[in-house]
Amino acid sequence: MKKDLGRAIFFILFAWHVEVFASEYVWSAYTDKTQAVTNEAIYLKYVCDFDDEAELYVIEFNPVVDNDLYTIKLLSENEKIIGHKKRSTYEFVAYAKQAGKLELEFDLIMKKTNRDSIENTVLGRDNAQFAEFTKRYMRQKKLTIDVEKAENDLVGDFSIKVQKDEPAVKAYEPFHMDLSIEGKGNFDAIREIEFKLDGVKVFAEKPLKEILLKEDGYHGMWKQKFAFVSDKDFTVPALRIGYYDTAAKSTREMFVEETQVRVAQAYAKDELLDEPEKELEFDYGYVYYLLTFISGFLAAKIKFPSRKRTDSGLDEELFKEKIKNAKSLEEIAVILILKDAKKYENIISNIERKNVTSLKDVKKNLLN
């Protein structure tokens, strides 16, 4: 008899407890897709509507995770009072990693305190260091998405652009090429591009991403810059990057044509001065002043493009590469004149006066 009475009291209290919680708020869940492919953005929205301003409620809900089945990214979280009623909204973007039936069912905690507990905590009374909460553990409505395996890890809508120099340079003069991929999708799947060309030194910056998460995934740009240095003609090969187009529901390809770069020999004597008919000693002191004048004239007259080619670190690497590949002291002198005649005035002067004769020692001095 006592056991039956105890059970009755328990069920009455439990039913009253649930009714009190349930009567004060309602949760709803929404997804924009019932079908998707792996690595495609899936929009999720969870809303809690209260009967009043819900000053006594705190929600613990954070399904952000990265596991073997899926990734959940937080898009936004906000609270609004509409007509004296509180609305809490949570938005997420999910990415399925495996094909099959994706079931998203997340836990949360509804925490409710009372005004006395809040006042005691705010006033800092000795017997109330923390607010007291009544907790209710809940599970969100299950959202189910059928996921198919995409034919490529890169999924979305993309286009590629290339910006490059004229394909005609001097020996050891860098040929620049910038690649940028724009659109929307999982930009993290774009791999760093590497070029390996025989007889060509390739300088590559680390890729940069400028992306923003929206309801349909990441929007923005991925870009990478290159500089190619050689003393002979070379070809930058064609580039193909495949991706799964979510709009067309098929695999597509971004394509960049190959570039054939013509390389002219740099600083040949016949480009600097006409060869005399009779043999005479070549005066590099004259060349020094001539090139210094030309350099100053060009710097004053030519307006260079505003696009920044490389950072200072890359410029320094290119300069060192030119020095390493120089075949004579005279060629080094010309490189230094064009680089910074004032800074390297002593070295240039010693070369023209033949005070130094070791190409190896000059290179070592400049490269250290």
C-alpha positions as CSV (number, residue, x, y, z in Angstrom):
1,M,0.0,0.0,0.0
2,K,2.8,2.4,1.0
3,K,4.7,1.5,-2.2
4,D,1.7,2.2,-4.4
5,L,1.2,5.5,-2.6
6,G,4.8,6.4,-3.1
7,R,4.7,5.6,-6.8
8,A,1.6,7.7,-7.3
9,I,3.1,10.7,-5.6
10,F,6.3,10.3,-7.7
11,F,4.4,10.2,-11.0
12,I,2.2,13.2,-10.0
13,L,5.3,15.2,-9.2
14,F,7.1,14.1,-12.4
15,A,4.1,14.9,-14.5
16,W,3.8,18.3,-12.9
17,H,7.5,19.0,-13.4
18,V,7.4,18.1,-17.2
19,E,4.2,20.1,-17.6
20,V,5.7,23.2,-16.0
21,F,8.7,23.0,-18.3
22,A,6.8,22.1,-21.5
23,S,4.2,24.8,-21.0
24,E,6.8,27.6,-21.1
25,Y,8.7,26.9,-24.3
26,V,8.6,25.0,-27.6
27,W,11.6,23.8,-29.7
28,S,11.6,23.4,-33.5
29,A,14.2,22.1,-35.8
30,Y,14.8,22.6,-39.6
31,T,17.2,21.6,-42.3
32,D,17.4,22.9,-45.9
33,K,18.2,19.4,-47.3
34,T,16.9,15.9,-47.1
35,Q,19.5,14.8,-49.7
36,A,23.1,15.9,-50.1
37,V,26.6,14.7,-51.1
38,T,29.7,14.3,-49.0
39,N,31.3,17.7,-48.1
40,E,28.2,19.6,-49.2
41,A,27.0,22.3,-46.9
42,I,23.8,21.4,-44.9
43,Y,22.0,24.2,-43.2
44,L,20.6,23.5,-39.7
45,K,18.3,25.8,-37.7
46,Y,17.0,25.3,-34.1
47,V,14.5,27.7,-32.5
48,C,13.2,27.9,-28.9
49,D,10.1,30.0,-28.5
50,F,9.2,31.0,-24.9
51,D,5.8,32.1,-23.5
52,D,7.4,35.2,-21.9
53,E,10.7,37.0,-21.7
54,A,12.2,33.9,-20.1
55,E,14.5,35.8,-17.7
56,L,15.0,32.8,-15.5
57,Y,16.2,30.4,-18.3
58,V,19.6,29.5,-19.5
59,I,20.1,27.1,-22.5
60,E,23.1,24.8,-22.9
61,F,23.2,23.7,-26.5
62,N,26.4,23.3,-28.5
63,P,26.5,20.6,-31.1
64,V,29.7,21.9,-32.7
65,V,31.9,18.9,-33.4
66,D,34.3,17.3,-35.9
67,N,34.2,13.5,-35.9
68,D,34.5,10.6,-38.4
69,L,30.9,11.0,-39.6
70,Y,30.4,14.8,-39.9
71,T,31.5,18.3,-39.0
72,I,29.2,20.9,-37.4
73,K,30.2,24.6,-37.7
74,L,28.4,27.4,-35.7
75,L,26.9,30.0,-38.1
76,S,25.1,32.2,-35.6
77,E,23.4,32.3,-32.2
78,N,21.1,35.0,-31.0
79,E,18.2,35.9,-28.7
80,K,15.3,38.3,-29.5
81,I,12.3,39.6,-27.6
82,I,9.3,39.7,-29.9
83,G,6.0,40.9,-28.4
84,H,7.3,40.3,-24.8
85,K,8.3,36.7,-25.8
86,K,11.8,35.5,-26.0
87,R,13.1,33.6,-29.1
88,S,16.5,31.8,-29.0
89,T,17.8,30.8,-32.4
90,Y,20.8,28.6,-33.3
91,E,22.1,28.2,-36.8
92,F,24.7,25.7,-37.9
93,V,26.3,24.3,-41.1
94,A,27.0,20.6,-41.3
95,Y,29.2,18.6,-43.6
96,A,28.8,14.9,-44.0
97,K,32.0,12.9,-44.4
98,Q,30.5,9.5,-45.3
99,A,27.7,8.3,-47.6
100,G,24.6,6.8,-46.1
101,K,21.8,8.0,-43.8
102,L,23.0,10.9,-41.7
103,E,20.9,11.3,-38.5
104,L,21.5,14.4,-36.5
105,E,20.0,14.3,-33.0
106,F,21.6,16.5,-30.4
107,D,21.2,16.8,-26.6
108,L,20.7,20.0,-24.7
109,I,20.0,21.2,-21.2
110,M,17.2,23.7,-20.2
111,K,18.3,25.4,-16.9
112,K,15.8,27.4,-14.9
113,T,16.5,29.3,-11.7
114,N,14.3,31.5,-9.4
115,R,14.4,35.2,-8.6
116,D,15.6,34.6,-5.1
117,S,18.6,32.7,-6.3
118,I,19.5,35.4,-8.8
119,E,19.2,38.2,-6.2
120,N,21.3,36.2,-3.8
121,T,24.0,35.7,-6.4
122,V,24.0,39.3,-7.6
123,L,24.1,40.7,-4.1
124,G,26.9,38.3,-3.1
125,R,25.4,36.9,0.0
126,D,27.5,34.5,2.0
127,N,25.2,31.5,1.5
128,A,24.7,32.0,-2.2
129,Q,27.9,32.0,-4.3
130,F,26.2,30.3,-7.3
131,A,22.8,30.5,-8.8
132,E,20.7,27.4,-8.2
133,F,19.1,25.8,-11.3
134,T,16.5,23.2,-12.0
135,K,17.8,21.3,-15.0
136,R,15.9,19.4,-17.7
137,Y,17.8,17.2,-20.1
138,M,16.3,17.1,-23.6
139,R,17.0,15.8,-27.1
140,Q,16.3,17.8,-30.2
141,K,14.1,16.5,-33.0
142,K,16.0,14.1,-35.2
143,L,16.9,15.4,-38.7
144,T,17.7,12.8,-41.3
145,I,19.6,13.5,-44.6
146,D,20.4,10.9,-47.2
147,V,24.0,11.4,-48.3
148,E,25.7,10.2,-51.5
149,K,29.4,10.0,-52.1
150,A,30.6,12.9,-54.2
151,E,32.9,12.1,-57.0
152,N,35.5,14.6,-55.7
153,D,36.5,15.9,-52.3
154,L,36.2,19.5,-53.5
155,V,32.5,20.3,-53.6
156,G,30.7,23.5,-54.5
157,D,30.7,26.1,-57.2
158,F,34.1,27.5,-58.3
159,S,36.0,29.4,-61.0
160,I,39.7,30.0,-61.4
161,K,41.5,33.1,-62.5
162,V,45.2,33.6,-63.5
163,Q,47.2,36.8,-63.5
164,K,50.7,36.6,-65.0
165,D,53.6,38.6,-66.5
166,E,54.3,38.8,-70.2
167,P,56.0,35.5,-71.0
168,A,59.3,37.1,-72.1
169,V,62.0,37.8,-69.4
170,K,65.7,38.1,-69.1
171,A,67.8,35.3,-67.6
172,Y,67.3,35.1,-63.8
173,E,64.5,37.7,-64.0
174,P,61.4,36.3,-62.2
175,F,58.3,35.4,-64.2
176,H,55.3,36.0,-61.9
177,M,52.0,34.1,-61.9
178,D,49.1,34.5,-59.4
179,L,46.3,31.9,-59.2
180,S,43.0,32.6,-57.5
181,I,39.9,30.4,-57.0
182,E,36.6,32.1,-56.2
183,G,33.2,30.8,-55.4
184,K,31.5,28.8,-52.6
185,G,32.2,25.4,-51.2
186,N,34.7,23.6,-48.9
187,F,37.8,25.6,-49.6
188,D,39.8,23.5,-47.1
189,A,39.9,20.7,-49.7
190,I,41.9,22.8,-52.2
191,R,45.5,21.6,-52.0
192,E,48.6,23.6,-52.2
193,I,49.9,23.7,-55.8
194,E,53.4,22.7,-56.5
195,F,55.4,23.2,-59.8
196,K,58.5,21.1,-60.4
197,L,60.4,22.2,-63.6
198,D,63.8,21.1,-64.7
199,G,66.3,23.9,-64.7
200,V,63.8,26.3,-63.1
201,K,63.8,27.7,-59.6
202,V,60.2,27.9,-58.4
203,F,59.3,30.3,-55.5
204,A,55.8,29.7,-54.1
205,E,54.0,31.5,-51.3
206,K,51.7,29.6,-49.0
207,P,48.1,29.7,-50.1
208,L,45.8,32.3,-48.5
209,K,42.1,32.0,-47.9
210,E,39.6,34.8,-47.5
211,I,36.4,33.0,-46.7
212,L,33.1,33.7,-44.8
213,L,30.6,31.0,-43.6
214,K,27.0,31.4,-44.8
215,E,23.9,29.2,-44.9
216,D,25.1,27.5,-48.1
217,G,28.7,27.1,-47.0
218,Y,31.9,29.0,-47.3
219,H,32.1,31.9,-49.7
220,G,35.3,33.6,-50.7
221,M,38.6,33.2,-52.4
222,W,41.7,31.0,-52.3
223,K,44.9,32.3,-53.8
224,Q,48.6,31.4,-54.3
225,K,51.5,33.3,-55.9
226,F,54.5,32.0,-57.8
227,A,57.7,33.2,-59.3
228,F,59.8,31.2,-61.8
229,V,63.5,31.9,-62.3
230,S,65.7,30.4,-65.0
231,D,68.4,31.1,-67.6
232,K,66.7,29.3,-70.4
233,D,63.2,29.0,-72.0
234,F,60.7,27.0,-70.0
235,T,57.0,26.0,-69.9
236,V,54.7,26.3,-67.0
237,P,52.5,23.3,-67.4
238,A,48.7,23.4,-67.7
239,L,46.8,23.1,-64.5
240,R,43.6,21.1,-63.9
241,I,41.6,21.1,-60.7
242,G,38.5,18.9,-60.5
243,Y,35.5,19.5,-58.3
244,Y,31.9,18.3,-57.8
245,D,29.5,21.0,-58.9
246,T,26.5,21.0,-56.6
247,A,24.3,22.9,-58.9
248,A,25.0,20.8,-62.0
249,K,25.3,17.6,-59.9
250,S,28.3,16.5,-61.9
251,T,32.1,16.7,-61.9
252,R,33.6,19.7,-63.5
253,E,37.2,21.0,-64.0
254,M,38.9,24.3,-63.6
255,F,41.6,24.7,-66.3
256,V,44.6,27.0,-66.7
257,E,46.5,26.7,-70.1
258,E,50.2,26.1,-70.2
259,T,52.5,29.1,-70.5
260,Q,55.6,29.1,-72.7
261,V,58.1,31.6,-71.3
262,R,60.9,32.9,-73.5
263,V,64.1,33.7,-71.7
264,A,66.7,36.0,-73.2
265,Q,70.3,36.1,-72.1
266,A,70.8,38.9,-69.6
267,Y,73.4,41.6,-69.6
268,A,75.2,40.6,-72.8
269,K,78.1,42.9,-73.7
270,D,76.6,43.8,-77.0
271,E,73.5,45.0,-75.2
272,L,75.5,47.3,-73.0
273,L,78.1,48.7,-75.5
274,D,78.8,48.2,-79.2
275,E,81.8,46.0,-79.7
276,P,84.8,48.0,-81.1
277,E,86.4,46.8,-84.3
278,K,89.7,46.6,-82.6
279,E,90.4,44.7,-79.4
280,L,90.5,46.9,-76.3
281,E,89.9,46.6,-72.6
282,F,86.2,46.8,-71.6
283,D,85.6,49.7,-69.3
284,Y,83.0,48.6,-66.6
285,G,83.4,51.9,-64.8
286,Y,81.6,53.4,-67.8
287,V,78.9,50.8,-67.6
288,Y,78.5,51.5,-63.9
289,Y,77.7,55.2,-64.5
290,L,75.6,54.4,-67.6
291,L,73.4,51.9,-65.8
292,T,73.1,54.0,-62.7
293,F,71.8,56.8,-64.9
294,I,69.4,54.5,-66.7
295,S,68.2,53.0,-63.4
296,G,67.4,56.5,-62.0
297,F,65.8,57.5,-65.3
298,L,63.5,54.5,-65.4
299,A,62.6,54.8,-61.7
300,A,61.5,58.4,-62.3
301,K,59.7,57.9,-65.6
302,I,58.0,54.4,-65.4
303,K,54.8,53.9,-63.5
304,F,54.9,50.3,-62.2
305,P,51.7,48.4,-61.6
306,S,50.1,48.8,-58.2
307,R,49.8,45.1,-57.8
308,K,52.3,43.9,-55.3
309,R,54.4,41.2,-56.9
310,T,56.1,39.6,-53.9
311,D,56.9,40.3,-50.3
312,S,60.4,41.4,-49.2
313,G,61.4,37.9,-48.3
314,L,60.7,36.6,-51.8
315,D,62.5,39.5,-53.4
316,E,65.6,38.7,-51.3
317,E,65.4,35.1,-52.4
318,L,65.3,36.1,-56.1
319,F,68.2,38.4,-55.6
320,K,70.3,35.7,-54.0
321,E,69.3,33.3,-56.8
322,K,70.6,35.8,-59.4
323,I,73.9,36.1,-57.5
324,K,74.3,32.3,-57.2
325,N,73.8,31.8,-60.9
326,A,76.1,34.7,-62.0
327,K,78.9,33.5,-64.4
328,S,81.4,36.4,-63.9
329,L,82.3,39.3,-61.7
330,E,81.1,41.7,-64.4
331,E,77.7,40.1,-64.4
332,I,77.5,40.4,-60.6
333,A,78.4,44.1,-60.9
334,V,75.5,44.7,-63.2
335,I,73.1,42.8,-60.9
336,L,74.2,45.0,-58.0
337,I,73.9,48.2,-60.0
338,L,70.3,47.4,-60.9
339,K,69.5,46.2,-57.4
340,D,70.9,49.1,-55.4
341,A,74.0,51.0,-56.8
342,K,74.5,53.1,-53.6
343,K,74.2,50.2,-51.2
344,Y,76.7,48.0,-53.1
345,E,79.0,50.9,-54.3
346,N,82.2,49.5,-52.6
347,I,81.8,46.1,-54.1
348,I,81.0,47.5,-57.6
349,S,84.0,49.8,-57.4
350,N,86.3,47.0,-56.4
351,I,85.1,44.8,-59.3
352,E,85.6,47.6,-61.9
353,R,89.1,48.4,-60.5
354,K,89.9,44.7,-60.5
355,N,90.7,44.8,-56.8
356,V,88.9,41.5,-56.4
357,T,89.4,38.5,-58.7
358,S,87.6,35.7,-56.9
359,L,84.0,35.1,-58.1
360,K,83.5,32.6,-55.3
361,D,84.6,35.1,-52.5
362,V,82.3,37.9,-53.8
363,K,79.3,35.5,-54.0
364,K,80.1,34.3,-50.4
365,N,80.2,37.8,-49.2
366,L,76.9,38.7,-50.8
367,L,75.0,35.6,-49.8
368,N,76.0,35.6,-46.1
